[in-house]
Amino acid sequence: MKLQIIIGSIRQGRVSDRFAKWIETEAKNLDNTAVEIVDLADYKLPSFDEPIPPQYNPERKLDPEVKKWLDKLAEADGYVIATPEYNRSFPGVLKNALDFVDFQLANKPIALVAHGSTGGAQAVGQLRGTIPALKAVTVPDATFVVDRVGELIHEDTGEILDETIKNNPYGPQSALKNTLGSLKWYSDALSAARAKD
């Protein structure tokens, strides 16, 4: 599986980048998986203003930065969206990036891993309503981190710093392992199905 971990925030002072490193550290334990972090901060996407929805525009003319973003997405078999929760939803920059998608995510699985005061639950809920419109599938498992990510995860290594939390069988490390295992299962199944098309 070619797995992309998408950092869903570009805010100054964000902690979602170290959150993504934590996911990457665990994802490297998956069999036959190449992991890449994709940072929305590396794509200077304009505000979505196309006159026709992307899936219905065969004559679409792409901004170079949008093409770069879509070409990157097309490379993967599965995705993790690592998102904070802002104002009871996911960040606007992430919504804007997803609005440019036409068929790059079609019939591919996306796992949702969120953080915030309620573990990012409302961000996850709203992403579950958005992603099917892109013809992608959200895996049933998700991971919600209530703890302060900036204090919980090492900035460079992506390791959880508190051993009590790390080794809690009901904690975020265990939840992330289950979420990624579910993502791998769906990726394998959907890759086989796409190969038959």
N, C-alpha and C positions, 0 to 999 in steps of 0.2 A: 504494500500500500504506500502510495505517495501521500503523505499527510501534511497539510498546511495548518498552522496555528495562526489565526488572524487576530491581531491586537486591535480591539474595537474602540480605542480611544487615542486621540492625539493631544490631549490636554497637557499643558505644562505642569510638571510635578506629578504626573500620573504614576500609578504603581502597576498598571496593567502590563507593562513590559516585563517586570519581574514575575508577575503572575503567569505570563506566557512562558517564561523560562522554567517555572515549576512544572507546567504542563509538559513542556518539551522533555524535561528530565525523566518524567514518568513514561512518556510516550516512547522513549528510546528502548524501553523494556519490551515493547511489542515485537512479535516475530515478523520478519520480512517487511519492515516498515522504515521508510526514509522520512525524516521529520525536518520541516522547514518552518521558521517563524516568518510570517508576512506582516509587516508593520504598515498600517494605513498612513503613518507619518511619512513614509517613503514615496507616497503617491499624492501628487498635488492635484487632486481631482477638483474640477469645477463643480459648482452647484448644478444638480441635475435640471436641465431645462430643455430636453429634447422634445420636439413637437409630436412625436409618435412613440408609444410605449415600445421599448427595445424588442420585445418578442414579436411585434407586429410590423417591424420596419425592415424589409429586406434591402432597402436602399440606404441603410444607415451609414452616416459619415462619422467616424470616430475621432474625437480629440486624441492626440498622441498619448496623453497621460492616461486617458480612459482605456485606450488600446493596451497600454502597458499593464494596467491593472487586470483587465479581462484575460489577456494572454497568460498572466501569472496564475490566475484562478483555474484556467483550463488545464493546467499541468497536473493537478492533484486528483486523487481518487476519493479523498475524504478530508473533512475539515473539522477543526475545533474553533469556535468563536469564543475568544476570551474577552469578556465584556464586564465593565462596571455597570452599576445602575445609576443613572442621572435622572433626577426628578421623576422617579417611578417608571422609567423606561430605559431603553438602551440609547447610547449616544447618537445624536443627529448625524455625525460624520459617518457612522456605521450604516445608518439608514440610507444616506446619500450614496455611499459606495455600493450598497446592495441594489439600489434603484437602477444602476447602470447595467446590471447583469441581464443577459438574455438567456442563453442556454448553457453557459459554462458549468453550472451546478446541477444540471438536469440529471435526475436519477442517481444522485450521489448523496451520501449521508453527511450530516452535520451534527456534531456534538456541541452542547452548550455548557460553558463553564463560566460562572459569574461570581462577582463579589460585590458587597455593599452591606448596608445596615440590616437588610433582610436577606442577605445572601444573594442579592441580585435576582430574587424570585420574580419580580415584576418585569424586569428586563427579559428574563427567559420566557415568561408567559407571552410577552408581546412578540418576541422573535419566533415563537412557535406559530403565531398567526401570520407572520410575514414570509417566512421561508418557503412554505408550500407554493406560494405564488411564483417562486423562482424554479418550481418543478423539482426542488430538492426535498430530502427527507430528514427530519430531526429524529435522532435516536431517542428511545423512551427515557433512558437514563440521562440525568444532568447532574452537575456538581454545583453546590451553592456554598460559598465561603463567607461566613459572617465576620470572622476574625479580621483584625486590621492587617491587611496584606503587607503593607509597608514594614510592619514589625514582625510579621510571621514568616516571611520568605526572604532568604538571603539574596541580595541584589545580584551577585555574580554567579552563584552556583545554582540558584533555583531550588535550593533545599529548604524544607520547613525547619525553622530554628528550634522550635519547642518540641522536645522529644515526646512529651506527654501527648501533645496534639498529633504528632506524626504517627505514633504507635497506637492511637485510639482506633479500635476496630470499627467504630461508627463515625470517625472523623473525616476530614476532607481528603486525606491521602487515600483512604480506602474507597471513598466515593469516586475520586478521580480514576482510580484503577478500574473500578466497575464501569464507569462511563466510557473510558477508552477501550475496554474490552468489548463493550457493546458496539462502539464505533467500528472496531476492526471486523466484527462479525458482519455488520451491515455492509461495510465496504467490500468484503470478500463476496458476499451474496450479490450485491448490486453490480460489481465488476463482472461477475460471471454472467449475469443477466444482460448487461450491456454488450458483452462480447457476442451474444447470440443475435443481436439486432443487426 
